[in-house]
Amino acid sequence: MDIFSDLRRLNKRQVYFQVLNFAMIISSALMIWKGLMVTTGSESPIVVVLSGSMEPAFYRGDLLFLTNYRADPVRAGEIVVFKIEGREIPIVHRVIKLHEKADGKVKFLTKGDNNEVDDRGLYKPGQLWVERDHVVGRARGFVPYVGIVTILMNDYPKLKYAVLGLLGLFVLIHRE
Amino acid sequence: MNTILARLNALFAFSLSVTAAVAFACFLTTNFLDYTQKVDIDVNKVVIKNMEEFYVGDRHDLGHIIFTLKANFTPVFNWNCKELFLYLMAEYETPQNKLNQVVLWDHIINRGENPVVNIRKRSNKYYFFDDGAFLRGNKLQISLHWNIIPNAGYLWRVPGGGSIALDLPESYGTSRI
């Protein structure tokens, strides 16, 4: 067990160095994420598919890359990720009906590929359409399976704490 | 590389990088291909009625369209195209809304299934309600589009060739649909 021998050789300077190293990693990850948010225009540029309502295109655990450029108008057939007021979880469905006025105000109806009916039953009571402000982003890129880790960590929160704890311990103790 | 843990770690990291490289190669090799195809659309019958739209509560125009569709998607499928999502879209303008887009019918073709589409005299799958009562005498642009769902990569939306213009009847119809 050479991690303990490493521990014994640590002095104050090395502890500071390790902590700064750790902080560098965290802040670069944050910078990349915020940078992505700015370049794509979306508040959540990478989302994990959480339900099976878009099968066989997207399964639970797939990763979607979103953009939300205001200048790019929403059109029927696009896959949009939107939030319903009062709900935290965004929904990934396809636009099947769209009405746009001359001033640019647009309202649309969505439906999951794997669902029999449109989403009116999912919207807030009294809400009939999704509007541009509800849209978090539009799906542009796709990578399969990678998001399974997020789903596992959400379903088994003990796993999340265990993984984070182990990672933290590893980074702090290991010398390289 | 002298403990099981170190070996497992190296194996895991290597397989992760290889999988990422393969996904990227899938994306690069197929992203810039031309996915357009010729499509034949024909409309057999159009009827417009006016009734109360479910959920909404107002009386809106309801269009009913019977169409024929012919297309061959064999060249569109490649190692990176796992599904083709086809949707038949009607586009029109009303005094109330500058742009209206309604999906009349959609279909999923997975890789491996029959890529030839030969639909004869099919009804629209989804209710074609207008956001108002402006369908009579209006003009529709009906076209087929498809969404390429890759194994990994960009989600292309391709407009199909062969869109047709359709003049809607001037008055409400009474024929049974």
Chai-1 contact restraints between the chains, C-beta under 6 A:
chainA,res_idxA,chainB,res_idxB,connection_type,confidence,min_distance_angstrom,max_distance_angstrom,comment,restraint_id
A,P56,B,E83,contact,1.0,0.0,6.0,A-B,restraint_1
A,A57,B,E83,contact,1.0,0.0,6.0,A-B,restraint_2
A,A57,B,I149,contact,1.0,0.0,6.0,A-B,restraint_3
A,A76,B,M89,contact,1.0,0.0,6.0,A-B,restraint_4
A,A76,B,Q101,contact,1.0,0.0,6.0,A-B,restraint_5
A,A76,B,V103,contact,1.0,0.0,6.0,A-B,restraint_6
A,G77,B,Y87,contact,1.0,0.0,6.0,A-B,restraint_7
A,G77,B,H145,contact,1.0,0.0,6.0,A-B,restraint_8
A,G77,B,R157,contact,1.0,0.0,6.0,A-B,restraint_9
A,I96,B,V103,contact,1.0,0.0,6.0,A-B,restraint_10
A,K97,B,V102,contact,1.0,0.0,6.0,A-B,restraint_11
A,L98,B,Q101,contact,1.0,0.0,6.0,A-B,restraint_12
A,H99,B,N97,contact,1.0,0.0,6.0,A-B,restraint_13
A,H99,B,N100,contact,1.0,0.0,6.0,A-B,restraint_14
A,H99,B,D131,contact,1.0,0.0,6.0,A-B,restraint_15
A,E100,B,K98,contact,1.0,0.0,6.0,A-B,restraint_16
A,E100,B,L99,contact,1.0,0.0,6.0,A-B,restraint_17
A,K101,B,N97,contact,1.0,0.0,6.0,A-B,restraint_18
A,K101,B,K98,contact,1.0,0.0,6.0,A-B,restraint_19
A,A102,B,K98,contact,1.0,0.0,6.0,A-B,restraint_20
A,R120,B,Y55,contact,1.0,0.0,6.0,A-B,restraint_21
A,A139,B,L155,contact,1.0,0.0,6.0,A-B,restraint_22
A,R140,B,L155,contact,1.0,0.0,6.0,A-B,restraint_23
A,G141,B,Y154,contact,1.0,0.0,6.0,A-B,restraint_24
A,F142,B,L155,contact,1.0,0.0,6.0,A-B,restraint_25
A,V143,B,A152,contact,1.0,0.0,6.0,A-B,restraint_26
